[in-house]
Amino acid sequence: MLSTRFFKYFVFAYLFNLSSCLYEDQIGKFDWKLNYVGNVKYGIIDSTKRVIVGTEENVVASLSLKNGQILWRQVLENPSVNQIELLHVDKEVTSVSGGKGTWYVRGWDSSSGSLLWEWSFYVENKQHPYWVLSKDQLIHIIPVLGSHLEVTSYDVRSGRNNGKTTKISTPWVSDLSKCKTVGVYWACISGDDSSGQLYYIDLSSATNQVYKVAIHSLIGNPPGHVRLQSLENGEENLFLVRNNVARLVKLQPEMPHVYPYSLSDKAVTVFNGDQPLLLQTIQNSPSKLQLQTIELQDGKENVFEMDYNNEAGIANIISAVCKGSACRVFVKSNDDSVSLLQLPGGKVSWTREEGLSRVIAVEFFELPLSELDASIEHEFDSISGDMLSTFYNRIASQLRQLLVLLSGQQGNSNVGMVRDEFGLHKIIVVVTASGRFYGLDSLTGNIVWSQYLKGVEAYSVLGKLSIPLFAQRSARYSPLMAQCAALMKDKSTGKGVMYTFDPITGQSIGTVERLPYQIEQAMLLPYEDDKHLKGLLILSDKYEVIVYPSTTKPIMLKHANSVFLFTVNSNSKILQGYNLVHSTDNALKATPTWTLNLGQADVISVNVRPSSERVHSQGRVLADRSVLYKYVNPNLLAIATLMEDPIHKQVLSIYLVDGVTGLIVYSAAHKRVAKPIHLVHSENWLVYSYYNARFRRVEFAAVELYEGPTQSNSTSFSSHSVSQLPHPENQAYIFPGTPLAMHATMTERGITNKHILVALSNGAVIEVPWAFLEPRGPHGTMNMEEGYIPYIPELPIPPEATINYNQSIPHVRGIQVAPARLESTCLVLVYGLDLFYTRVTPSKTFDLLKEDFDHWLIAIVLIGLTGASYVTKRLASRKALKQAWK
Amino acid sequence: MATKVQSKRFKWSLDSSKCNKISSVNESALPAPPAYSTSGILGTSEVAKKTDTSHLIIKKSWEVALAPIKQVPMNLFIMYMAGNSISIFPIMMVGMLFMRPIQALFQLNAAFKSVENSSVIGQKIVYIFGNLVNIGLALYKCQSMGLLPTHSSDWLAFVEPQVRQEYIGGGIMFS
């Protein structure tokens, strides 16, 4: 028994070794990684060398003021639950992060980023607390509306508290949005306008004195809505904002001091030595930026004007430091990028594209051919095939080639954004949550172009932001530009916005189209018009069907009976299928054909096979050498739902539904299951992962569909011709890790084996061969000769299967793959807090010579052998001649 | 020439059938030895002389014709000994099994060249049949080794993917 177990592990290890490995000198050769810190929430310039930032990705990091590079970075817990709530920089950096009642207090060394101390505590009250750090005391404040404050203070280093919670009576607290912490004070206003009161409590004193001032006595009595706003690093200062004019109020015992300046609510206070300064941006024109400084004591104003090229515009100044007249201003832009501005020179020292830490859509695009290659391609384009002109074309293009060869420019052609031989060089179009589009060079990770769209918002699909991208035309049709369309919604009206652009150059094609309707769903038509453009079919909220661009409408009408659409309503939990058969020349019409009610269950995921995927092998060879044909239904939808259940807690249901007819091909249910749930749908199989709450482990389940020993129709597949339901095979495995994202590899022709890329919570991205997950069913009779791997319940995670070797990728959100033109190779982009790009070769590089292939040796041996054979031939003839004379 | 041969024969041979003195005297006096017949000797030697070459030719041609069939038991034994595993020696054996009858079929006329002057159609048919039997044996061997593409799985690589008749698009509603 032991020996067979050992044998099985040996087989696993052997197969994994086959799959992928990287030598030390190959690090960074095929892959790149871009590190980010996330959307900056807190930024404190610590010294002249660095700025300490705390971000929405739950990251504490230090950036160099000189060049913006990350000096150190500490990635904390999952940002969807835990957030940094307090970042304080003194001798050391103190961070308070957490959520849902669990809080972590940590101290970091500000120069190295090493953890100095850490403690955590749990409070029953899940209400969002306020934090104040004063004299090594961390004060935790939980307000109870209309009643009192619960104030507990802890020693910030040890977590020791004096064992009691003070209650301060605050019957005037009615709305927490009107309360802020201001330095050591906790301040609130009551009422919406000038007639209200400003209350503030000094938390540093033992008595917790409550002060009360009428607002009109501070900022007068004109009409208008008044709100309270705190300043970043504002010490005891706060803003009272009325009609977008902010007044700076310095809190102090008894009577606060009001400064007589009218400010914008985005101003910050800066210390120039001991001299407090106010810093604000006055005007945000697209290319010019004005920064105004006001000295608080004497009101001396200074205005600096500088060039600032960012169409997104500055959102706010995060922090600044001044020394004499020189200031360094750390600003954040609306696209989440952060920059350091230098005053009075008015120069942007550096910019970090932190928006790329929140990527929501990725698409790979092929690059166009180089001019030379394109001219050769065009040779065969001419329809007038008379011999003379073809001959002329051939000679001309060969001459051009010769010229290029002679002038030695060939090396340069690879440098530009042109297609390479193996299709490994692509452009990756990336859309961020902040609404900026980037084009990344897949070889280096450099930003080729970027484009920011104003006033648009991403769609929210199952709680995730999404901007769908549609590749309407590839760069293959050389004089015609590649074209990609993105759909978004207008920030104010919620109506659809369509942005079409050339993915290679980032140039917008036409204008950003504001559509007069909301977009419910969209699909890319499979048919190209005479300009090789695929139409985009949009279903509006009024269930109208619009095809964009209109030139593709005739083609769409021609094929109206073969195009189907489905929608999943995640609120009403209803799936609906439509056909377009009843469309006329005047109006396209989507007719509902089927509905599927999911009842009370929440939709977790809907997965359709990528339309570009090709399945090379149509069946599986069994041990008796017969074939079990695959059920490769391109219209199959995989749906995962999770339902609350009184007995089984949560029940996961998996459905495979034919999207054309609404036929449920397969369904399965798993009891006592929890999130995270991920689906991978490819070829004729589905792999899903879930957390088994009963055994407390993550499990993978694989389902494979087979048509049977004969194919009902070997030439074409139609969803309407169902003779019998496919035969499913399934199997489950224990997975010793927590997957964050899963994706199957994809290659050009589908000959290469499939691997499943799994991003784990520990920062690794591993490859799991599909052969390990393949359900053996009754056919897998443990016959090693037929290539079956014996079933063992626990999937191994060998370290060699990690494609990102020692470069951890925290908080992975997704994985996107694209085929290279080399059949063996699949390009992968993993996006999360960082971006990681690499290539994987699931069946090894069978179509490529190894890097260490000895061309020289082979050439020398061949030439040597040929030469030797000629010499010996000559010698032999001479000998024969001599012998004849004897 | 004939007389010369005749004289030579007279010099060395004793023709007992000839009527010379002794024999004529003794013929009536002495009975012939048992199983001796004067007419018989004459008759048989006459026959042997006449049919000798054609008989040999026919015999030889049948030998040639039956050679492939005689090889069958040998081949069967080789096949049995080679086993069904796919490795270099069984493959070589199978190659030999194929090559020899095919070569023999191509060299059909050369094989019967020595007996060209008589009609050997029957023998040729037998010869071809024998070689076909050998080829059949080789095929059977291939079959039992699994080298013949007789299963549907052997043609799987040539099965084209099904052309899809419908296209589907859509997903979760944007909101």
Chai-1 contact restraints between the chains, C-beta under 6 A:
chainA,res_idxA,chainB,res_idxB,connection_type,confidence,min_distance_angstrom,max_distance_angstrom,comment,restraint_id
A,Y459,B,F174,contact,1.0,0.0,6.0,A-B,restraint_1
A,S460,B,S175,contact,1.0,0.0,6.0,A-B,restraint_2
A,V461,B,I172,contact,1.0,0.0,6.0,A-B,restraint_3
A,I519,B,F174,contact,1.0,0.0,6.0,A-B,restraint_4
A,E520,B,M173,contact,1.0,0.0,6.0,A-B,restraint_5
A,Q521,B,G170,contact,1.0,0.0,6.0,A-B,restraint_6
A,Q521,B,M173,contact,1.0,0.0,6.0,A-B,restraint_7
A,M523,B,G169,contact,1.0,0.0,6.0,A-B,restraint_8
A,M523,B,G170,contact,1.0,0.0,6.0,A-B,restraint_9
A,P526,B,Y167,contact,1.0,0.0,6.0,A-B,restraint_10
A,S562,B,E166,contact,1.0,0.0,6.0,A-B,restraint_11
A,V563,B,Y167,contact,1.0,0.0,6.0,A-B,restraint_12
A,F564,B,E166,contact,1.0,0.0,6.0,A-B,restraint_13
A,F564,B,I168,contact,1.0,0.0,6.0,A-B,restraint_14
A,L565,B,G169,contact,1.0,0.0,6.0,A-B,restraint_15
A,L565,B,G170,contact,1.0,0.0,6.0,A-B,restraint_16
A,F566,B,G170,contact,1.0,0.0,6.0,A-B,restraint_17
A,T567,B,G170,contact,1.0,0.0,6.0,A-B,restraint_18
A,T567,B,M173,contact,1.0,0.0,6.0,A-B,restraint_19
A,V568,B,I172,contact,1.0,0.0,6.0,A-B,restraint_20
A,N569,B,M173,contact,1.0,0.0,6.0,A-B,restraint_21
A,S570,B,I172,contact,1.0,0.0,6.0,A-B,restraint_22
A,V606,B,G171,contact,1.0,0.0,6.0,A-B,restraint_23
A,V606,B,I172,contact,1.0,0.0,6.0,A-B,restraint_24
A,V615,B,P161,contact,1.0,0.0,6.0,A-B,restraint_25
A,Q618,B,V159,contact,1.0,0.0,6.0,A-B,restraint_26
A,G619,B,L156,contact,1.0,0.0,6.0,A-B,restraint_27
A,V621,B,S153,contact,1.0,0.0,6.0,A-B,restraint_28
A,R625,B,H151,contact,1.0,0.0,6.0,A-B,restraint_29
A,R625,B,S153,contact,1.0,0.0,6.0,A-B,restraint_30
A,V627,B,S152,contact,1.0,0.0,6.0,A-B,restraint_31
A,V627,B,S153,contact,1.0,0.0,6.0,A-B,restraint_32
A,V627,B,L156,contact,1.0,0.0,6.0,A-B,restraint_33
A,P634,B,R164,contact,1.0,0.0,6.0,A-B,restraint_34
A,N635,B,E166,contact,1.0,0.0,6.0,A-B,restraint_35
A,N635,B,I168,contact,1.0,0.0,6.0,A-B,restraint_36
A,G659,B,I168,contact,1.0,0.0,6.0,A-B,restraint_37
A,V660,B,E166,contact,1.0,0.0,6.0,A-B,restraint_38
A,S716,B,Q162,contact,1.0,0.0,6.0,A-B,restraint_39
A,S716,B,V163,contact,1.0,0.0,6.0,A-B,restraint_40
A,S716,B,Q165,contact,1.0,0.0,6.0,A-B,restraint_41
A,F717,B,Q162,contact,1.0,0.0,6.0,A-B,restraint_42
A,F717,B,R164,contact,1.0,0.0,6.0,A-B,restraint_43
A,S718,B,Q165,contact,1.0,0.0,6.0,A-B,restraint_44
A,S719,B,E166,contact,1.0,0.0,6.0,A-B,restraint_45
